[in-house]
């Protein structure tokens, strides 16, 4: 059952990215749907976090969406809850490391990812990075298979799976 939920989240995230773009919302929306968490407001918040935060090539939007979902599922409700904050941050580290490992395996990267920065991931997948603030670069990204199953759609699936596993673990009290 658990692995079925992980697969469902991964498939939904990859499909959403391929169809509509928006890596952070693809992952967040898939996790919201599968786990029944969050709401339209949290989903809308993910709109501008794609393509490395507002197309700026910073942190990968897929991992941001995964961490947003984890935050909805695990985050603290009050600033004063330091224990919940600490637990959520530890869980987030696990998701980030699982994401990086998953990307490394999926794309047979010769060197481990040192960060979750969009350009580092793009370079590993496509041999170069793209400047999404420039329309011609967005076209080049799409031409390289950016939203295809062997591109960032797979990255979204990996991010959703990493977060889904952690959310399941947290819910099961492991």
N, C-alpha and C positions, 0 to 999 in steps of 0.2 A: 504493500500500500504506500509506504513512504517514498520508495523510489518512483512509483507512479506519479506522485505529486510533484516530485522533482522534475521528472520528464515532462509533465504537463506544463509546468512553469517555464521550463527551458524552451519548449516548442512554441508556446504562445509568445514569448519574448522575441524569439528569432523571426517568427511569422509577422508580428506587428512591425518590427523594424523593416523587414523586406517590403511590406505593403505601404507603410506610412512614413517611415523615417522617424527620427527622434529617439535615439537610443535610451536616454534616461526614462522617458515615459514608456517605451516598449517594455523595459524590465520592470519598472514600478507597476505599471498597469497589469502585467501578467501576474505578478506576485499579489497584488491587491485582489485580483479576481480569484486566483487559486486559494488564497487563504482567507478571503472575506475581510480584509483589513483596509484601513484608510477610507478615504472618501474622495469626492470630486475635487475638493480643495487641495488635498495633498497631491493628487494626480496633476492638477493644473500647475502646481509649484514646480513640477519636473519639466515643464515645457521649455524653459530657457536654459536647461542644464545639459543639453545635448551637444555633441561635437566638441567636447572639451570645454564646457561652460560657455554658453552663448557663442558657439562657433570659434572660440578663441584658442583651441588646441591645448587646453589645460587638462585637468583630470578627466579621464574617460567617463562619458555620460552613462555608460552601461553600469559601471561600478557605483556611480553616484545613485542611480535608480535603485540598485540592489541595497545600498546602504540606507537610502530613504525608507524602503520597505522594512528593513531590519529595525530602523528607528521607530517606525510606527508600531511594529510588533513588540519591540523590546525596550524602547527608550523610556526615559523618565517623564513623569507627568508634572513634576514640580522641580524647580531649580534646586531646592534644598535636598533632594534625594541623591546624595553623593554615591550611595551604594548602587543604585540603579544605573547611574551614569557610568560608574566604573565597570559594571558588568556589561553594559551595552558596548562600551569601548573595547573591552576584551573580545566580545563576540564580533565586533566590526573588524578587528585585526585578523581573526580567523577567516572571515569572509574575503578580505582583501588577499590574504595569502592563498586561499583556495582559488580565487579568481586568477591570480598571476600564474599559479601552477597549471591551471586549466588552459589558459591561453598558450603557455609555453608548450604543453603537450599537443594541443589541437593543431598548432601551426609549426610544430617541430623547430622551435626557436633554438639557435645554436648557443645563445647566451641567455641566462636568466634575466627576466625583466627586473630592472632596478626600481621601477616606479609604475604607477598607474596613469601616467601622463599619456594622453591621446597620441601625440607624435611618436612616442616610443613603441606603442602597440602597433600603430600604422606601419612604422618602419619594419617591424618584425613580420608583419603580414604582407605588405606590398613592396617592401624594399625602399620605401620613401614615405615621407609624411605629406600631408596636404594642408593648405591654409584655407579653412572653410569660410573665412570672411570674404574670400574672393570667389565670385561666381565661376570663373574658369577652373579653379581648383576643385570646386564642388563637382563640376562636370567631370574632371579627370578622375576624381574619387569614384564616382558612379561608373565611369567607363572601366575602371580597374576592378569592378565587382564589389564596390563598397557596401551596397545593400544586399548583395547576393549571399547565398548560403555558405560560401567559403570565405566570407569577409566579416564585416561587422555584425551581421546577423548571428553568426556563430559566437562572436564575442558577447552579444546580448544573451544568448542561450547559456553561455558559461557563467555569466554574472547572475542570471536568474537561478540557475542550479545551485551555485554557491550559497546564495542567500536563502533559498528554499531549504537546503539541508540544515542550515543554522537555525532557521525559524522552527523547523520540525524538532530539532534537538532541544531548543529552548522550551518548546511546548510540551515535550515529553519529559522534561526535567532532568536531562542528562548532564 
